[in-house]
Amino acid sequence: MQQLHRNSLIGAALALSLFFVLYATSGAVRPSHAWKWMDIVTEAGTAVIAGAWFLYALSSRSRGLATRLIAGGLCAIMLGSWAACLDEFFAVDKREMWGSWREALVPFGMLVLTIGMYYWRQEQLRLSGQLQKGERLFRDRRVLERITQLADASYLRTQMRLEQERHPGVDCALVLLDINSFHLIQREHGHREGDRVLQAVGHMLLLNLRNDDLLCRYADDRFAVLMPGVPREDAAVAARHLCFMVGQMRHHANDKRIIRLSLRHACSLADGVPEVVLAELSRSVETPPLVLATAAA
């Protein structure tokens, strides 16, 4: 991972060297009896710890705004502490401009680090939201379908019964989504490419659902979404949004052509026998009017 941040590492090393050169050339060496060992140990220790955290941040994170802010703040703290440590060995005229602003490096670094931690927290909240969407699935790995790693139809039926038992009288919507012309995708590009399409569509749907929604692969190219606490009208709006988002996808096949995807949908309330509700919803899914469209990449 540090290969991704080579420029940052080189810049930090050059800055450390530059500070040493500035102090060595612009300041007078203090006699050893004037050294304040407590200050030296404290400031050098702070520089070493900040430098270690700087390396750890770069080695454990990919590029991004939060990474740049966290690493930049730690680097500023490291440089400010390093300069303070050098100040114990070299007497620098306080009228030197660079000698005065270097004292602001530590508080500036703390400010930048704090901003970086804020963005890092936002990242963690988004990741937690994604994990919560699959929390129920990971309680029983056996219900995960092999290709998409989503819940299967049996798990969907179980959750429909549980919602009816736990929240009687509360709306719980069920949306069925079907990929148009999926058989043509498999015929023209092969079953392996068809599996990749299912995975891509599953990911897009998952990203556009609430944390409480349950996404399942119901059968073949058909997905089901259980939406607790959502009336049928709101579920229809959400279903149209999901279809729109999938329609914006441009799936690149292995042969470099672009597969344009679209969905049809049907909505209902999950307030009856799961097998009956699902059967009726399957019959109400519109007949696909579209034909597979491909284009050169």
FIDRENMI-458808 format. One record per residue (C-alpha): residue in three letters; x, y, z. Coordinates in steps of 0.05 Angstrom, whole numbers, padded with zeros to 5 digits, always signed. Layout:
alaXYZ;...
//
This chain:
met+00000+00000+00000;gln+00058+00047+00013;gln+00074+00044-00061;leu+00010+00084-00073;his+00037+00139-00027;arg+00109+00141-00050;asn+00107+00216-00065;ser+00081+00231+00005;leu+00136+00189+00037;ile+00190+00222-00005;gly+00162+00291+00011;ala+00161+00277+00086;ala+00233+00251+00084;leu+00256+00312+00045;ala+00220+00359+00094;leu+00255+00326+00154;ser+00322+00334+00119;leu+00307+00406+00100;phe+00291+00425+00172;phe+00357+00396+00195;val+00395+00433+00141;leu+00360+00499+00158;tyr+00377+00493+00232;ala+00448+00470+00219;thr+00463+00527+00171;ser+00423+00583+00203;gly+00434+00568+00277;ala+00492+00562+00325;val+00504+00496+00360;arg+00485+00499+00433;pro+00535+00473+00484;ser+00517+00406+00513;his+00507+00434+00583;ala+00450+00478+00555;trp+00412+00418+00528;lys+00345+00406+00563;trp+00339+00331+00562;met+00267+00328+00584;asp+00246+00374+00527;ile+00290+00334+00478;val+00259+00268+00498;thr+00188+00295+00497;glu+00194+00330+00430;ala+00234+00275+00396;gly+00185+00223+00423;thr+00126+00262+00396;ala+00160+00267+00328;val+00175+00192+00327;ile+00104+00173+00347;ala+00072+00221+00297;gly+00118+00193+00244;ala+00098+00122+00261;trp+00025+00140+00257;phe+00038+00176+00191;leu+00069+00112+00162;tyr+00013+00069+00191;ala-00041+00114+00160;leu-00009+00109+00092;ser+00004+00034+00096;ser-00067+00016+00117;arg-00110+00062+00074;ser-00121+00074+00000;arg-00118+00142-00031;gly-00173+00191-00015;leu-00190+00256+00020;ala-00192+00227+00090;thr-00125+00193+00079;arg-00092+00257+00054;leu-00119+00297+00113;ile-00101+00247+00166;ala-00031+00235+00138;gly-00020+00309+00125;gly-00040+00328+00196;leu+00006+00275+00226;cys+00063+00297+00181;ala+00055+00369+00204;ile+00056+00347+00277;met+00118+00305+00263;leu+00154+00363+00229;gly+00134+00413+00283;ser+00159+00367+00338;trp+00223+00352+00299;ala+00236+00427+00291;ala+00223+00437+00366;cys+00273+00382+00381;leu+00326+00413+00335;asp+00314+00479+00370;glu+00345+00447+00432;phe+00410+00434+00395;phe+00414+00496+00351;ala+00403+00569+00372;val+00363+00602+00317;asp+00349+00676+00314;lys+00275+00683+00330;arg+00271+00739+00279;glu+00280+00687+00224;met+00212+00680+00190;trp+00216+00605+00182;gly+00236+00598+00255;ser+00172+00630+00278;trp+00121+00596+00233;arg+00148+00527+00247;glu+00118+00535+00317;ala+00049+00536+00285;leu+00060+00468+00252;val+00036+00426+00311;pro-00031+00463+00322;phe-00041+00467+00247;gly-00028+00392+00242;met-00078+00379+00298;leu-00131+00419+00260;val-00119+00382+00194;leu-00119+00315+00231;thr-00185+00332+00264;ile-00217+00347+00197;gly-00189+00282+00169;met-00218+00244+00228;tyr-00286+00275+00213;tyr-00284+00250+00140;trp-00259+00182+00164;arg-00319+00178+00211;gln-00365+00193+00152;glu-00333+00136+00114;gln-00344+00089+00172;leu-00417+00109+00178;arg-00428+00094+00104;leu-00393+00026+00111;ser-00434+00010+00173;gly-00497+00025+00134;gln-00476-00024+00079;leu-00460-00078+00131;gln-00527-00069+00165;lys-00562-00085+00100;gly-00531-00154+00102;glu-00531-00164+00177;arg-00589-00213+00177;leu-00557-00254+00122;phe-00491-00265+00158;arg-00527-00296+00217;asp-00537-00358+00174;arg-00488-00365+00117;arg-00527-00424+00089;val-00581-00379+00061;leu-00533-00341+00015;glu-00541-00355-00059;arg-00476-00376-00093;ile-00470-00326-00150;thr-00494-00260-00121;gln-00482-00276-00047;leu-00553-00251-00033;ala-00607-00287+00006;asp-00647-00340-00030;ala-00722-00349-00039;ser-00730-00393+00023;tyr-00698-00340+00067;leu-00744-00287+00036;arg-00806-00328+00053;thr-00781-00337+00125;gln-00769-00262+00133;met-00838-00247+00105;arg-00869-00291+00159;leu-00826-00260+00213;glu-00847-00189+00192;gln-00920-00209+00196;glu-00911-00239+00266;arg-00868-00183+00294;his-00906-00123+00265;pro-00978-00143+00252;gly-01018-00089+00218;val-00956-00050+00195;asp-00945-00042+00121;cys-00889-00084+00092;ala-00879-00078+00017;leu-00851-00130-00030;val-00820-00111-00097;leu-00802-00161-00152;leu-00751-00140-00204;asp-00736-00177-00268;ile-00679-00165-00317;asn-00705-00154-00387;ser-00679-00200-00442;phe-00633-00237-00395;his-00638-00300-00436;leu-00610-00262-00496;ile-00551-00239-00454;gln-00535-00311-00436;arg-00545-00334-00507;glu-00500-00281-00538;his-00447-00274-00483;gly-00450-00339-00446;his-00472-00361-00377;arg-00409-00335-00343;glu-00422-00265-00369;gly-00494-00273-00347;asp-00469-00288-00276;arg-00428-00224-00278;val-00490-00185-00299;leu-00529-00214-00240;gln-00473-00193-00193;ala-00470-00123-00221;val-00545-00113-00217;gly-00546-00140-00146;his-00492-00091-00125;met-00529-00032-00157;leu-00594-00051-00123;leu-00561-00059-00056;leu-00528+00009-00060;asn-00596+00042-00071;leu-00635+00009-00015;arg-00648+00029+00057;asn-00610-00005+00113;asp-00674-00041+00135;asp-00691-00069+00066;leu-00675-00141+00048;leu-00651-00157-00022;cys-00656-00229-00046;arg-00645-00266-00110;tyr-00713-00297-00118;ala-00702-00339-00180;asp-00658-00338-00242;asp-00655-00264-00264;arg-00708-00242-00214;phe-00693-00203-00150;ala-00740-00189-00092;val-00737-00132-00042;leu-00773-00135+00024;met-00786-00065+00051;pro-00811-00065+00124;gly-00853-00005+00144;val-00863+00018+00072;pro-00933+00025+00040;arg-00945-00001-00030;glu-00945+00069-00062;asp-00877+00087-00034;ala-00850+00019-00054;ala-00872+00033-00126;val-00833+00098-00125;ala-00772+00062-00097;ala-00779+00007-00150;arg-00780+00058-00206;his-00717+00090-00177;leu-00683+00022-00175;cys-00701+00009-00247;phe-00675+00078-00267;met-00608+00066-00232;val-00598-00001-00265;gly-00617+00031-00332;gln-00559+00080-00324;met-00510+00022-00319;arg-00463+00006-00377;his-00440-00065-00364;his-00375-00080-00401;ala-00374-00152-00425;asn-00309-00190-00432;asp-00313-00181-00508;lys-00309-00105-00497;arg-00381-00093-00517;ile-00428-00055-00472;ile-00491-00090-00448;arg-00547-00042-00434;leu-00591-00066-00378;ser-00663-00052-00358;leu-00712-00079-00307;arg-00787-00089-00302;his-00820-00090-00234;ala-00883-00106-00195;cys-00902-00086-00124;ser-00947-00114-00071;leu-00957-00116+00004;ala-00927-00176+00040;asp-00989-00187+00081;gly-01010-00256+00060;val-00983-00326+00054;pro-00912-00316+00026;glu-00919-00369-00028;val-00985-00340-00052;val-00961-00268-00050;leu-00898-00285-00089;ala-00936-00326-00140;glu-00985-00270-00154;leu-00929-00219-00157;ser-00891-00262-00207;arg-00952-00266-00252;ser-00961-00191-00250;val-00890-00174-00273;glu-00896-00141-00341;thr-00877-00178-00404;pro-00810-00151-00427;pro-00817-00110-00490;leu-00743-00097-00497;val-00689-00133-00536;leu-00616-00138-00515;ala-00575-00078-00539;thr-00500-00081-00544;ala-00450-00030-00567;ala-00375-00028-00580;ala-00335-00002-00521;
//
